[in-house]
Amino acid sequence: MRRIVPVLIGLTILFACGFLTTGCKEEDESGIIKAVAKGYWEALFRGQTRRAYEMLDSESQGFTVYTDYARAVGLMPSQLPEIQEYWAAYYPHTLVEVHSVVIDKKTKTAVASLSLTQPDPTWFPDEAVAEAEELGLDGVEKGLFVLGKQTEALKEGRVPIVQIPENTKLRKEEDKWRIIYTR
């Protein structure tokens, strides 16, 4: 009996690791990578630039400070009700689909291939700019006026929706997958 117990324990360990058929497999991290990539884009589509910035790898955060990052992605954060209303109208028109993940274990990097469905980033209500100018608005007032018109168009479904292919790169740092930001 004393000999059988160690043998049974050894066999259990071998089966648990899969040694008898395929060898001990590493954990498939593609699900985690998909969730990180999707979470990053959803944060951007909600106007949560701070959250998106915090998802960047240390190298990316090292070459760009938060305010420059927020400006570069075109999504300056604000507590202004007009901007909050814009993001509330924008997000329902978005969808992030992750199709595949390729992992390079040697470099601890990955690429997630996605489709981003979103309001057309090239669409801009020229008539709103003209109207703002006719009203004599400039600076912040003009910007908020145009933003209000965009929000209205989003709510009414007048903004064209596009699907954009995207490859998002990630790096594993301290056992956590993070986004690699490139300017």
TAGIKA-V83639 format. One line per field, one symbol per residue. psi: psi as a letter, one per 30 degrees, with the letter a starting at -180 (. if undefined). burial: 1 if it has 24 or more other ideal C-beta (glycine too) atoms within 12 Angstrom, else 0. Layout:
BEGIN
psi: ???
burial: ???
END
This chain:
BEGIN
psi: eeeeeeeeeeeeeeeefgefefljklkjgeeeeeeeeeeeeeeeffgieeeeefflleeefefkleeeeeeefgikllgkeeeeeeeefeefglkjkkelkkkjeefhllkkklkjklkjffkkiefeeeeeeefgklbeeeeeeeeeeeeeeeefgfkkklkkkkjkklkkkhgkklkjkk.
burial: 000000000000000000000000000010001101111111111111100110111001000000001100101010000110011011101101010010100000111111010110000010010001000000000001111111101100001000000111111100001111100
END
